[in-house]
Amino acid sequence: MSITKINLSIKQSVLLRLIKNGESLEDASSKAGLCINLSKYYLKPKNPFAMY
């Protein structure tokens, strides 16, 4: 099932949830309706000096 007409922030949260559940990056990005390069961009920290 593909998500096509969904808000981008929802796609990001779906991507993160799938990765936390053990999906590979390729599978999670496909299921979230994102390309792999865009998924990699979302997974990079925005501020590398931030404490998480």
Buried (B, 14 or more C-beta within 10 A) or exposed (E): EEEEEEEEEEBBEBBBEBBEEEBEBEEBBBBBBBEEEBBEEBBEEEEEEEEE
